[in-house]
Amino acid sequence: MNVVFVCEGYNSQSVIAQPWRHVYEIASRMKKLGHTVKILTDQVHNLPRDEVIGDISVRRIKKRLLFFDFKELLENINDEHVDVINWYGGPLSTVYFWRMQNSLQKDIVWTMYKGGLTIEDIKNMKVSELLSLFNNILYLYSLCPTFIIRKGANSPKIKKIVVWSKRVNKYLQNIGVSKEKITLIPSGVSAETFKPLVTSQPSNRKQLLGFDENDSILLYFGPLSSLRGFDVLISAMPKITEKLPNVKLLVLAREFEKNGKMSKRLEMAQNSDTIRIISGIQSPSSIVDYLALSTLVVLPFKSWAHQECPLTILEAMAMEKPVVTTQMGAIPEIVKDGETGFLVPPGDADALSQKIIEVLKDETLAENVGRNARKQIEKTYDWNIISEQTLAILNNSSA
């Protein structure tokens, strides 16, 4: 089978994050099974038109304003050798489907990794956060009129719509998309790469980071964004260390100093004796090492409408680490409170600190929840399972 994957923003740096990681993992596994795969993405001025990233061929197509050049896009996806198109995108993707439906010669499986922007996504934000939100193109892509989404999604050329969560499934049905078209296949994580490590004594690594042997390590990783609740975690730390003085926070920050200047959040964190910052993009093996060192992973999202399955949560769960996160978006579909992780209200530093203290004081509870989380990953969220499910959909939809 010859499959073309369409996903904007795909490059060698973005592939570590969602939804680009998902595209790579599915395409790579399909290639190993003998299928022909190619990824189409948007042209960036300093990147070549054709490139190989990992083991996957990538072609970049020019954009005009927000959209691919339709003529060039059609030339690539209507190629006679292509059997099916797997399109990754949010609600704005339906503008393409609507406009191209009479010109498309191939059928599309649309992987819709996020739904429309809802009150639920923004109700926990401050005014300043809302203003920054609407400067973010990924969020603006969610602001598409429902009649366009409905018309595009119900196009005969859209054979299946794969969604990553129950809430996107419900969203589509509520706006009039045929439920027979919709299939729930979540995103995933490598259960082989991210697995519990059997280590001797992590005290040496702790000492290298400036921690004491008996310190309990909270781990936060990802951008230092208030939308991810980093400011809430910083506010919670004094409340935690007042009760448990040996608690330290390790931050893997996808953030650098720019022109010799630190961001306010980075500077605030580095000025604390209880916080250690490691800046920059980490390799999967480094993330595994830091996760192994941690006692508890804390990811207190306020909003994350970029996509439905935060990769950081799945990676921590796969490592058998208890995760404290929030009751927002599709996270409660992944994390069952008290069973596979812990949920607190978003934006609530008091609730966050209380839950962290509670879990750190109950080692048996933390271990049981960590084990349950790993089992859930192996059962539902491993890439091999997700790839098999996706391949079956693509096979049934191919020309």
N, C-alpha and C positions, 0 to 999 in steps of 0.2 A: 504494500500500500504506500502511496505517495501522499504525504500530508504537509500542507503549508500552515504554519502557525503565524498568526498576526498579533503583534503585541507592541504597542508604542513604548518608547523609553527603554528599550532593551539594549544594554551594552555591558562591557566587561566589569564595570563597577556596580551597576544596578542589579546584576544577577545574584548578588548575595541576599537580596531582599525580595519580598513579595510585591507583585505577582510574578516577577521575572524569574525567581527561583523555581516557581511551580512550572513555568513553561520549559525551562531548561531540563528539569528532572524528568518530565514526561517525554520531551523530545529525545533526550539522551537514551532513555530506556527503550523507546521505540526503535531508535537506530541500532541498538545492540541486538534487537530481535530481527533485524534485517529489513526494516522499513526505511523508506527514503524520506528525509525530513529537511525542512528549511524554515527559518524564522524571518518574517518580514517585519521591519520596524521603521521608525522615522529617521530621516537623514539629519545628522548633526554636522555642522560645517567642518569640524576638525577630524571627523572619522571617515574611513573609506566607505565607498558604496557597497562593496562586498568584503566580508571578513569571516574568519572562523573563530568562534568563541567556544573554548572547551573543544568539543568534537563536533559542533553544530555549525553549519553554514548559515550566515546572516546576510540578508540584503536590506539596504536602507533605501527608503522611498521618500522623495521630496514632499514637503508639506506646504500647503497654502493656508495661512492663518492657523486655525485649529485642526485642519483636516489634511489627511493624505491627499496628494494629487490623484484624483479619481482615475484619470486615464492610465497613469503608470501603475496604480494599484490593480486595476482590472487586467492589465497586460500580464501581471504576475500571477494573480489568483485564477485567471481563466486559462492558464497554461494547460495544454491537452494532456500532459502527463500527471497533473494533479488529480487525486481522487476525492479529497475532501479538505475543507478549510476549517481549522480550529482557531476561532477568533476570541481573543481575550480582551475584555474591556467592560466598562461600566455602562450606565444608561445612555450616554452620548453615542455609543456604538450604533444604536438603532438609526441614527441619522444616515450612516453609511448604508445600512440594510434597506432603508426606505428609498434612498436615492439610487441604489444600484440594483434593485430587485429585478428590473427588466433587462439588465445587462449581464447579470451573473449567469455563468454557465455551470458553475459548480455549487454544491450544497455546502452549507455552513453549520458547524456545531459551535454555538456561542457559549463560551465559558464566562459567565457574568460573576465576577469576583466581588462585586459590591452593588448595593441597590441605590435608590435615590436618597438624597440627604433628607433626614427626618428630624423632627423635634427631639427625638430620643438622642440623636447624634450631637446636638448642640446645646441641650438644656443645661449642661453642667459648666458651660464656658463663661468666662468673663467677657465684657464688651471688647477689651483689647484682643482677646483670643479670637472672637468672632470676626473682628476686622482683619486679623492676619489670616484667618481661614479663607476669606474670600479673595485673598491675594494668591492663594494656592491653586494652581491649575487643576490638580487632581481632584480637589473638592468641587471646583466649578464644573467638571465633567459630570458630576452627579445632578446638576441642575438642568434637567432636560424635561420638557413638557410630557406628561403621561400619555397624551394621545399619540405622540411620536414614538414613544417606547412601545406602546401597545401595537401600533401599526407595523413597526419594524420587527418586533418579536414574533408577530403572527404571520409574517411573510412566509410563503411556501418554501422559500429557499433556506429558511432557518429550520433545519430538521430536528435539532435538539438544543435545549438551553441547559447547560450544566451550571448549577449554583453551588456556592460553598457553604450555605447556611440555610436553616429553616426560615429565618426571617426574610431572606431575599426571595425564597420560594413563595412565602405568603404575600410579600410585596407585589410580585408579578401577578399572582392570581387575583389580588385585590384590584388591580388596574385593568383586568380583563384579558390577561394572557392565558392561553389554553393550558390547563394543568397537565395534559397529556404530553406536552412538549418539554416539561421541566423534569430534570433529574438532579437529585442532591448527591454530589460527590465532593467532600471537603478537600481542603488543601492538606499538605502533610509535612513530614520530616523524615530524615533518614534514621531509622531505628538502629541501623548498623553503625553509623558514624556517631550518633548521639546515644550513648548507652552508659549505664553505670560503670565507673572505673573502680577496679580493685587496686587501691593504692596502699602503700605501707604507712607512712606517716607524713601528712601534709605540712608539718610544722616548719620545715625548711622553706617551702614556698611561701608560707605565711610570713616568715621572718624577712624574706626578700622583699615583700610588699610593705614591710613596716608594721606587721601585726604580731601580737603575742600568740603563743601556742594555744592558749585557752580561749582566744577570742572566737565569738560566733560571727560569721561573715554573712551579711546580707548582700545579695548581688542584684544590681540593676544594669541592664545593657540595652543600648539603643541610643537614638538621638536624645539630647537634653532638652526635650520639648515639653512645654506645659500641657500640651494636648495628651502627652503620654504620662502626665502626672508627676514629672520629676520634681516640680516645685512643691507638690504635696508631700512627697517622700522626704525632701530636705526639711520641711516644716515638722514632720513627724519624728525625725531623728532625735532631737533633744528630749522628747517625751519618752522615747524608747530607752535611751542611755541613762535617763534618770532612774529607771527601774532596773535596767540591766546594763551596768557600766562596761561590760566586756563585749558589747555589740559594736561592730564596725561595718561600714558600708563601702563596698567595692563597686566602682562605677566604670563600666566599659562604654566610653562615650564616643559615638560616631561624630565627633566634633573636634575641630582643630583651632589653634590660635590663628587668626587672620591678620596679616600685616603687623604681627607682633602684639595684637590686642586680643584679650580673652573676651568671650561672651560673658554677660553678667552671671548667668547660671554656672558657667564653668568656674569663674572667679569665686563665686559664693561657695561652691562645693570645695574648692581647693584650699580655702581659708579655714576649713574645719579640721580639727584633730582626729575626728572619728571617721573621716571620709578619705578614700584613696581613689584617684582618677587615673585611668589609663585611656588616653585619647587615640583615635584613629580607627580604621577598619581592621577588624581582627579576622584571621583565618578561622575556618571551622575547627581546626585542631586546637587553636588557642582558646576559642570559646569553650570547647569541651574541657580543657584544663581548668579554666576559671570556674566553670559550673561545678566541676568536681570538688573544687576548694570551698564552695559556698555551703552554708547551712540552710539558707532559705533564699528563694528568688522572689523579688518584689517588683511587680510591673503594674503600677496603679493608674491605668489609662483613664483619662477623662473622656476622650473621644478618639476614635481611630477608624474613620469611614473610608480610608484608603482601600481596605479590603477586609474580608470577613474572618480570616484566620491569622492572627498575629504569630509570626514565625517564632518569635522569642518565647512565647508561652509554650508552644509545641516542643521546642528544643529543651527547655527546662524540664518539662514533664517526661520527655524521653530519657533524660538523665536521672530519672527517679528522684527529682528534687521537688519538695513541696513549694507551691507557688501561691503567693498572695497577690490577687489581682482584683478587678472591679466588675460590678454588675452593669455592664454596658455593652451595647452592640450584640454580637453573636458570641461573646466570651462565655456566658452561662451555658451555651450549647456544648462548649468544649470542657469547661471546668465545672464540675458538680461540687457545690460547697460542702466541705467537710468530708468528701469522698475522694475526689481527684485533685483537690486544690481548695483554696479559700477565697471567698468573694466578700468585698466590702463596698459600700456606696462610693462612687467616684467623687473626688474632690474633698473628701472628709479626712483630714489629717488625724483627728482623734480616733476615729474608727480604725484607720489604718494602723496606727501605733498600738492600739489595744489588741488587734488581731495578731500583729507580729509578736508582741509580748506573750500572748496566749500560746501561740504555736511554739515559740522558742522554749517555753517552760514545760512543754509536754513533748518530750522526745519520742515517745511511743506513737503518739498521734501523728507527728511529722513523718516518721518512718513509714507508717501504714499508708498515709495519703500519698507519699512518694511512690511506694510500690504500686498502689492502685493506678496512679497516673501513668506509670510505665506500661502497665497492662492495657490501659485504654489506648495508648499510642500503638502498641503492637496489634491491637484488634482492629483499629479504625483508621489511624492516621499515618501508617507507614507508607512511604512512597511506592513500594512494590504493589501494595493493595490498590492504591489510588491509580497507579498506571494501568493495572489490569482492568479496572472499572472504566477508565477513560478510553482505553483501546477498544473495549467492547462497544462503546457508544460510537466511536469513530468508524469502526468496521461496519456497523449497522447503518451508518449514514453515508458511507462512501458510494460514489457513482458506480 
